[in-house]
């Protein structure tokens, strides 16, 4: 069953249950209300009758008879002292049956029964009370039940009209709710088939809009991921193919005796160099795969950032002295991060070595606390990152003019993101590139 049908069925069932319970409660209460109202009216009419009797002094007065006829009242005159019925407007057979089956001496208002008929009663004491005369007015309960049935019938019509309107409104609302879901399903099918360029935005509100936004963002991420994977394989094949071709060329030349002894030695040196280069690329690819997929390789603990920067500077010092680079440090003390110290050190080394390699004369390292976040900035005064390369600089095998394997920045990004941080690249005020790392909390 489709979702819209399920929602409509559930709403209709709920509505029917509510109407049934409401109808039953009203049906149960309406008769009691009618009886109470009838007893109140009987009491009012009985008081008027009592005044007429007191004024005329006789029960057979013409005015009294006219009043009884106009009000359609049934009357029993009962004398409590003698336990007799001196006068009644009801046939004597019914009066006798009522007298035998009900307690006439009880002064409370009650329902009297005779055979299958029931009567609503109201009792009025005629003054002086010592005479024991009482007026008992009666109304057949059948008349009230007929009013009850008419009221319930009209209420049922109102319920049916209201239910029909509610069901139509339910269909309209569920259709409005389900239509975006159906459209979203079609867009997800396009994502499944990798038809990312054919994905369309849909109009929706509330949580469905949030889901639609998430699906759209997910599709864009998948699109970027698939493209990056394709680029990765293309770049990886190129990076691996170049040293392999060099090794193959020298190996075949040595095998075929093309090179003399000096060229053979040179070729062997080149082959060893290229093998080392291949080994480095493969090791970095393996490391990057582990960093992206296996969170268990991270052993997180408290890391003092100024100690970490000191380790970075110690390792970079020989290259800095060799290239005669001026290293500026501005590190706030006692900043603590929760991360894998060894891997975070590698990420920072990759970034600092990258800055040293591209710098002309200056590299800057800053660590500062802003609100609750830790900011680490690594800048240089080199050529910087080309504008078109900035969105892809952290992808695998993406590198600048003097880059090495193209995996260093990708490794740094993976480590920083696994440490609950973010990294971005921008232009530095020194003239080169600025890498900014932000750790929250």
MIMITOR-529781 format. One line per field, with one value per residue (C-alpha): residue number from 1; x, y, z; residue in three letters. Coordinates in nm, 3 decimals. Each point is the difference from the previous one (the first is absolute). Layout:
N
zavex: NUM/...
east: X/...
north: Y/...
up: Z/...
fivo: Ala/...
//
This chain:
441
zavex: 1/2/3/4/5/6/7/8/9/10/11/12/13/14/15/16/17/18/19/20/21/22/23/24/25/26/27/28/29/30/31/32/33/34/35/36/37/38/39/40/41/42/43/44/45/46/47/48/49/50/51/52/53/54/55/56/57/58/59/60/61/62/63/64/65/66/67/68/69/70/71/72/73/74/75/76/77/78/79/80/81/82/83/84/85/86/87/88/89/90/91/92/93/94/95/96/97/98/99/100/101/102/103/104/105/106/107/108/109/110/111/112/113/114/115/116/117/118/119/120/121/122/123/124/125/126/127/128/129/130/131/132/133/134/135/136/137/138/139/140/141/142/143/144/145/146/147/148/149/150/151/152/153/154/155/156/157/158/159/160/161/162/163/164/165/166/167/168/169/170/171/172/173/174/175/176/177/178/179/180/181/182/183/184/185/186/187/188/189/190/191/192/193/194/195/196/197/198/199/200/201/202/203/204/205/206/207/208/209/210/211/212/213/214/215/216/217/218/219/220/221/222/223/224/225/226/227/228/229/230/231/232/233/234/235/236/237/238/239/240/241/242/243/244/245/246/247/248/249/250/251/252/253/254/255/256/257/258/259/260/261/262/263/264/265/266/267/268/269/270/271/272/273/274/275/276/277/278/279/280/281/282/283/284/285/286/287/288/289/290/291/292/293/294/295/296/297/298/299/300/301/302/303/304/305/306/307/308/309/310/311/312/313/314/315/316/317/318/319/320/321/322/323/324/325/326/327/328/329/330/331/332/333/334/335/336/337/338/339/340/341/342/343/344/345/346/347/348/349/350/351/352/353/354/355/356/357/358/359/360/361/362/363/364/365/366/367/368/369/370/371/372/373/374/375/376/377/378/379/380/381/382/383/384/385/386/387/388/389/390/391/392/393/394/395/396/397/398/399/400/401/402/403/404/405/406/407/408/409/410/411/412/413/414/415/416/417/418/419/420/421/422/423/424/425/426/427/428/429/430/431/432/433/434/435/436/437/438/439/440/441
east: 0.000/0.133/0.085/-0.282/-0.256/0.143/-0.020/-0.356/-0.106/0.159/-0.159/-0.342/0.020/0.100/-0.282/-0.257/0.117/-0.024/-0.346/-0.122/0.120/-0.137/-0.335/-0.029/0.075/-0.249/-0.262/0.046/-0.015/-0.275/-0.280/0.104/0.005/-0.344/-0.138/0.144/-0.137/-0.342/-0.013/0.086/-0.282/-0.243/0.089/-0.065/-0.334/-0.085/0.055/-0.236/-0.257/0.034/-0.074/-0.308/-0.125/0.056/-0.185/-0.294/-0.010/-0.109/0.192/-0.272/0.021/-0.037/0.315/0.194/-0.125/0.090/0.351/0.050/-0.116/0.214/0.313/-0.080/0.052/-0.097/-0.099/-0.052/-0.146/0.137/-0.092/0.290/-0.193/-0.260/0.223/-0.272/-0.029/-0.307/0.055/0.201/0.007/0.150/-0.217/-0.080/0.159/0.335/-0.035/-0.068/0.304/0.220/-0.132/0.072/0.348/0.143/0.038/-0.237/0.100/0.364/0.038/0.303/-0.041/0.048/-0.079/-0.315/-0.057/-0.307/0.027/0.235/-0.066/0.197/-0.099/0.190/-0.161/0.003/-0.175/-0.143/-0.133/-0.330/-0.028/-0.084/0.230/-0.196/-0.280/0.240/-0.108/0.265/0.005/0.196/0.066/0.111/0.154/0.050/0.368/-0.074/-0.055/0.342/0.163/-0.153/0.158/0.326/-0.015/-0.068/0.290/0.236/-0.115/0.077/0.329/0.086/-0.062/0.229/0.263/-0.022/0.036/0.289/0.164/-0.031/0.153/0.277/0.080/0.018/0.226/0.209/0.037/0.110/0.252/0.142/0.030/0.189/0.221/0.057/0.059/0.341/0.094/-0.086/0.205/0.283/-0.014/0.052/0.299/0.150/-0.039/0.207/0.264/-0.001/0.055/0.267/-0.202/0.123/-0.046/-0.371/-0.085/-0.265/-0.091/-0.352/-0.235/-0.067/-0.032/0.100/0.190/-0.051/0.181/0.288/0.011/-0.010/0.288/0.197/-0.064/0.110/0.317/0.065/-0.036/0.250/0.241/-0.032/0.053/0.313/0.117/-0.043/0.179/0.280/0.028/0.026/0.260/0.178/0.030/0.115/0.260/0.106/0.052/0.204/0.210/0.070/0.048/0.279/0.254/-0.098/0.075/0.336/0.085/-0.118/0.208/0.323/-0.066/-0.054/0.308/0.221/-0.147/0.062/0.354/-0.075/0.173/0.368/0.127/-0.035/-0.350/-0.095/0.106/-0.188/-0.306/0.010/0.016/-0.300/-0.188/0.067/-0.115/-0.320/-0.067/0.031/-0.235/-0.250/0.030/-0.068/-0.309/-0.135/0.062/-0.177/-0.293/-0.031/0.020/-0.261/-0.234/0.037/-0.053/-0.320/-0.152/0.132/-0.064/0.176/0.338/-0.055/0.112/-0.138/0.128/0.070/0.259/0.176/0.013/0.312/0.196/-0.133/0.111/0.342/0.035/-0.098/0.263/0.271/-0.064/-0.024/0.309/0.255/-0.203/-0.062/0.373/0.085/-0.242/0.073/-0.370/-0.108/-0.252/-0.233/-0.184/-0.287/-0.138/-0.226/0.094/-0.205/-0.239/-0.114/-0.155/-0.144/0.159/0.252/0.328/0.210/-0.239/-0.074/0.376/0.022/-0.281/0.171/0.336/-0.157/-0.143/0.318/0.229/-0.240/0.026/0.384/0.019/-0.203/0.127/0.241/0.132/-0.264/-0.228/-0.238/-0.163/-0.272/-0.205/-0.273/-0.321/-0.309/-0.306/-0.004/0.177/0.369/0.141/0.328/0.124/0.292/0.101/0.280/0.111/0.022/-0.211/-0.308/-0.267/-0.158/-0.362/-0.132/0.196/-0.127/-0.325/0.196/0.330/-0.084/-0.098/0.235/0.276/-0.091/0.320/0.155/0.299/0.261/-0.216/0.128/-0.252/-0.317/-0.101/0.148/-0.287/-0.260/0.159/0.004/-0.370/-0.098/0.187/-0.139/-0.359/0.029/0.120/-0.328/0.168/-0.035/0.265/-0.027/0.237/0.006/0.235/0.242/0.085/0.364/-0.075/-0.016/-0.237/-0.176/-0.120/-0.240/-0.092/-0.292/-0.067/-0.333/-0.041
north: 0.000/0.345/0.250/0.236/-0.283/-0.104/0.356/0.044/-0.337/0.080/0.345/-0.137/-0.278/0.250/0.234/-0.282/-0.106/0.359/0.048/-0.334/0.078/0.355/-0.126/-0.264/0.252/0.251/-0.274/-0.107/0.353/0.149/-0.212/0.094/0.366/-0.030/-0.172/0.270/0.275/-0.169/-0.035/0.368/0.097/-0.235/0.159/0.350/-0.106/-0.183/0.314/0.190/-0.278/0.009/0.376/-0.055/-0.275/0.216/0.289/-0.203/-0.254/-0.270/-0.228/0.004/0.371/0.085/0.214/-0.287/-0.237/0.244/0.042/-0.377/-0.031/0.290/-0.132/-0.360/-0.106/-0.323/0.043/-0.221/0.144/-0.205/0.023/-0.116/-0.022/-0.240/-0.155/0.050/0.159/0.225/0.138/-0.080/0.095/-0.339/-0.305/-0.183/-0.324/0.170/0.186/-0.328/-0.161/0.292/-0.006/-0.371/0.007/0.322/0.164/0.296/0.094/0.072/0.372/-0.007/0.053/-0.326/-0.206/-0.209/-0.319/-0.186/-0.290/0.121/0.369/0.239/0.343/0.306/0.135/0.320/0.039/0.325/0.032/0.191/0.226/-0.047/-0.301/-0.149/-0.094/-0.242/0.105/-0.027/0.065/-0.252/0.104/-0.264/-0.004/-0.324/-0.073/-0.105/0.366/0.091/-0.297/0.116/0.342/-0.180/-0.201/0.312/0.182/-0.295/-0.030/0.366/-0.032/-0.302/0.204/0.273/-0.264/-0.154/0.338/0.090/-0.339/0.034/0.348/-0.124/-0.296/0.229/0.236/-0.298/-0.113/0.349/0.032/-0.351/0.054/0.320/-0.192/-0.311/0.174/0.144/-0.344/-0.159/0.264/-0.055/-0.373/0.069/0.224/-0.273/-0.242/0.241/0.003/-0.381/0.003/0.275/0.243/0.292/0.261/-0.090/0.056/0.269/0.189/-0.060/0.231/-0.110/0.134/-0.103/-0.324/-0.110/0.314/-0.087/-0.355/0.140/0.235/-0.291/-0.214/0.284/0.056/-0.375/-0.020/0.283/-0.168/-0.331/0.179/0.166/-0.326/-0.201/0.269/0.013/-0.378/0.011/0.273/-0.199/-0.309/0.205/0.185/-0.314/-0.190/0.292/0.035/-0.373/-0.041/0.257/-0.163/-0.348/0.099/0.144/-0.321/-0.214/0.198/-0.028/-0.366/-0.098/0.201/-0.172/-0.339/0.055/0.137/0.338/0.199/0.001/-0.048/0.366/0.027/-0.324/0.140/0.320/-0.199/-0.208/0.319/0.139/-0.328/0.003/0.363/-0.077/-0.308/0.217/0.250/-0.278/-0.134/0.345/0.049/-0.345/0.045/0.336/-0.148/-0.281/0.248/0.226/-0.297/-0.095/0.357/0.033/-0.338/-0.127/0.218/-0.255/0.117/0.322/-0.015/0.324/0.162/0.347/0.186/0.320/0.210/0.205/-0.326/-0.129/0.314/-0.026/-0.354/0.127/0.277/-0.241/-0.230/0.285/0.184/-0.170/0.084/0.355/0.057/-0.158/0.225/0.298/0.045/0.229/-0.183/0.218/-0.155/0.141/-0.276/0.047/-0.219/-0.268/-0.072/-0.362/-0.213/-0.352/-0.182/-0.264/0.183/-0.203/0.042/0.366/0.057/-0.158/0.222/0.316/-0.114/-0.051/0.353/0.163/-0.187/0.100/0.366/-0.019/-0.158/0.283/0.293/0.261/0.116/-0.020/-0.260/0.091/-0.228/0.141/-0.175/0.192/-0.053/0.182/-0.049/-0.378/-0.090/-0.062/0.159/-0.111/0.209/-0.099/0.263/0.063/0.278/-0.214/-0.002/-0.130/-0.239/0.072/0.114/-0.287/-0.253/0.110/-0.207/-0.316/0.051/-0.260/-0.268/-0.290/0.052/0.368/0.202/0.331/0.064/-0.122/-0.262/-0.350/-0.287/0.207/-0.201/0.210/0.249/-0.277/-0.186/0.320/0.062/-0.358/0.018/0.344/-0.096/-0.321/0.221/0.200/0.287/0.178/0.127/0.268/0.176/0.367/0.277/0.121/0.360/-0.110/-0.057/-0.378/-0.263/-0.007/-0.328/0.048/-0.287/0.040/-0.240/0.057/-0.022
up: 0.000/-0.090/0.269/-0.098/0.026/0.336/0.134/-0.129/0.144/0.338/0.011/-0.101/0.260/0.269/-0.104/0.011/0.347/0.127/-0.155/0.138/0.354/-0.019/-0.137/0.272/0.275/-0.141/-0.047/0.363/0.141/-0.215/0.152/0.356/-0.103/-0.159/0.313/0.228/-0.224/-0.017/0.379/0.034/-0.237/0.175/0.331/-0.138/-0.146/0.322/0.205/-0.232/0.037/0.377/0.001/-0.221/0.233/0.307/-0.164/-0.128/0.279/-0.245/-0.232/-0.269/-0.066/-0.372/0.000/0.145/-0.269/-0.276/0.140/0.007/-0.361/-0.122/0.166/-0.095/0.359/0.170/0.362/0.302/0.323/0.290/0.370/0.207/0.329/-0.136/-0.273/-0.260/-0.345/-0.001/-0.352/-0.316/-0.369/-0.084/-0.072/0.322/-0.122/-0.047/0.331/0.178/-0.164/0.094/0.357/0.036/-0.159/0.147/0.341/0.002/0.354/-0.100/-0.043/-0.227/-0.374/-0.183/-0.307/0.040/-0.195/-0.112/-0.240/-0.278/0.059/0.220/0.126/0.119/0.317/0.202/0.337/0.141/0.357/0.027/0.299/0.275/0.010/0.289/-0.240/-0.173/-0.350/-0.273/-0.374/-0.205/-0.363/-0.249/-0.347/-0.198/-0.044/-0.360/-0.088/0.133/-0.172/-0.327/0.055/0.083/-0.324/-0.207/0.164/-0.056/-0.362/-0.065/0.186/-0.214/-0.316/0.134/0.085/-0.347/-0.171/0.230/-0.056/-0.378/0.014/0.231/-0.227/-0.305/0.194/0.110/-0.361/-0.102/0.285/-0.039/-0.373/0.069/0.243/-0.213/-0.335/0.107/0.134/-0.335/-0.181/0.247/-0.071/-0.372/0.078/0.221/-0.290/-0.210/0.275/-0.002/-0.377/0.036/-0.212/0.206/-0.273/-0.032/0.368/0.053/0.316/0.133/0.185/0.357/0.354/0.351/0.055/-0.360/-0.116/0.233/-0.142/-0.354/0.081/0.149/-0.309/-0.228/0.203/0.011/-0.380/-0.043/0.242/-0.186/-0.328/0.132/0.157/-0.320/-0.199/0.256/-0.014/-0.377/0.026/0.268/-0.216/-0.297/0.207/0.186/-0.324/-0.136/0.317/0.011/-0.373/-0.032/0.238/-0.123/-0.360/0.109/0.189/-0.291/-0.250/0.199/0.088/-0.364/-0.107/0.256/-0.094/-0.370/0.061/-0.155/0.278/0.078/0.353/0.101/-0.144/0.172/0.337/-0.073/-0.106/0.319/0.207/-0.188/0.048/0.376/0.020/-0.191/0.214/0.311/-0.157/-0.080/0.353/0.143/-0.220/0.085/0.373/-0.005/-0.196/0.256/0.287/-0.157/-0.053/0.368/0.118/-0.204/0.088/0.332/0.306/0.223/-0.128/0.200/0.363/0.137/0.315/0.141/-0.208/0.108/-0.316/0.083/0.055/-0.331/-0.187/0.164/-0.139/-0.347/0.014/0.119/-0.296/-0.249/0.125/-0.231/-0.311/0.126/0.052/-0.333/-0.192/0.224/0.085/0.281/0.224/0.206/0.294/0.201/0.223/0.302/0.292/0.173/-0.290/0.017/-0.276/0.011/-0.294/-0.112/0.066/-0.244/-0.291/0.072/0.005/-0.345/-0.131/0.129/-0.139/-0.342/0.009/0.132/-0.245/-0.278/0.111/0.021/-0.346/-0.158/0.214/-0.126/0.336/0.275/0.161/0.284/0.258/0.227/0.267/0.180/0.190/-0.126/0.222/0.050/-0.327/-0.065/-0.319/-0.160/-0.293/-0.224/-0.259/-0.249/-0.235/-0.311/-0.316/0.183/-0.126/-0.338/0.025/-0.212/0.208/0.344/0.001/-0.086/0.182/0.268/-0.253/-0.066/-0.258/-0.038/0.029/-0.098/-0.224/0.250/0.173/0.068/0.015/0.035/0.307/0.283/0.024/-0.041/0.294/0.207/-0.075/0.095/0.334/0.089/-0.083/0.203/0.288/-0.019/-0.181/-0.332/-0.240/-0.268/-0.236/-0.092/-0.105/0.264/0.083/-0.044/-0.368/-0.013/0.132/0.337/0.147/0.291/0.233/0.245/0.288/0.175/0.373
fivo: Unk/Unk/Unk/Unk/Unk/Unk/Unk/Unk/Unk/Unk/Unk/Unk/Unk/Unk/Unk/Unk/Unk/Unk/Unk/Unk/Unk/Unk/Unk/Unk/Unk/Unk/Unk/Unk/Unk/Unk/Unk/Unk/Unk/Unk/Unk/Unk/Unk/Unk/Unk/Unk/Unk/Unk/Unk/Unk/Unk/Unk/Unk/Unk/Unk/Unk/Unk/Unk/Unk/Unk/Unk/Unk/Unk/Unk/Unk/Unk/Unk/Unk/Unk/Unk/Unk/Unk/Unk/Unk/Unk/Unk/Unk/Unk/Unk/Unk/Unk/Unk/Unk/Unk/Unk/Unk/Unk/Unk/Unk/Unk/Unk/Unk/Unk/Unk/Unk/Unk/Unk/Unk/Unk/Unk/Unk/Unk/Unk/Unk/Unk/Unk/Unk/Unk/Unk/Unk/Unk/Unk/Unk/Unk/Unk/Unk/Unk/Unk/Unk/Unk/Unk/Unk/Unk/Unk/Unk/Unk/Unk/Unk/Unk/Unk/Unk/Unk/Unk/Unk/Unk/Unk/Unk/Unk/Unk/Unk/Unk/Unk/Unk/Unk/Unk/Unk/Unk/Unk/Unk/Unk/Unk/Unk/Unk/Unk/Unk/Unk/Unk/Unk/Unk/Unk/Unk/Unk/Unk/Unk/Unk/Unk/Unk/Unk/Unk/Unk/Unk/Unk/Unk/Unk/Unk/Unk/Unk/Unk/Unk/Unk/Unk/Unk/Unk/Unk/Unk/Unk/Unk/Unk/Unk/Unk/Unk/Unk/Unk/Unk/Unk/Unk/Unk/Unk/Unk/Unk/Unk/Unk/Unk/Unk/Unk/Unk/Unk/Unk/Unk/Unk/Unk/Unk/Unk/Unk/Unk/Unk/Unk/Unk/Unk/Unk/Unk/Unk/Unk/Unk/Unk/Unk/Unk/Unk/Unk/Unk/Unk/Unk/Unk/Unk/Unk/Unk/Unk/Unk/Unk/Unk/Unk/Unk/Unk/Unk/Unk/Unk/Unk/Unk/Unk/Unk/Unk/Unk/Unk/Unk/Unk/Unk/Unk/Unk/Unk/Unk/Unk/Unk/Unk/Unk/Unk/Unk/Unk/Unk/Unk/Unk/Unk/Unk/Unk/Unk/Unk/Unk/Unk/Unk/Unk/Unk/Unk/Unk/Unk/Unk/Unk/Unk/Unk/Unk/Unk/Unk/Unk/Unk/Unk/Unk/Unk/Unk/Unk/Unk/Unk/Unk/Unk/Unk/Unk/Unk/Unk/Unk/Unk/Unk/Unk/Unk/Unk/Unk/Unk/Unk/Unk/Unk/Unk/Unk/Unk/Unk/Unk/Unk/Unk/Unk/Unk/Unk/Unk/Unk/Unk/Unk/Unk/Unk/Unk/Unk/Unk/Unk/Unk/Unk/Unk/Unk/Unk/Unk/Unk/Unk/Unk/Unk/Unk/Unk/Unk/Unk/Unk/Unk/Unk/Unk/Unk/Unk/Unk/Unk/Unk/Unk/Unk/Unk/Unk/Unk/Unk/Unk/Unk/Unk/Unk/Unk/Unk/Unk/Unk/Unk/Unk/Unk/Unk/Unk/Unk/Unk/Unk/Unk/Unk/Unk/Unk/Unk/Unk/Unk/Unk/Unk/Unk/Unk/Unk/Unk/Unk/Unk/Unk/Unk/Unk/Unk/Unk/Unk/Unk/Unk/Unk/Unk/Unk/Unk/Unk/Unk/Unk/Unk/Unk/Unk/Unk/Unk/Unk/Unk/Unk/Unk/Unk/Unk/Unk/Unk/Unk/Unk/Unk/Unk/Unk/Unk/Unk/Unk/Unk/Unk/Unk/Unk/Unk/Unk/Unk/Unk/Unk/Unk/Unk/Unk/Unk/Unk/Unk
//
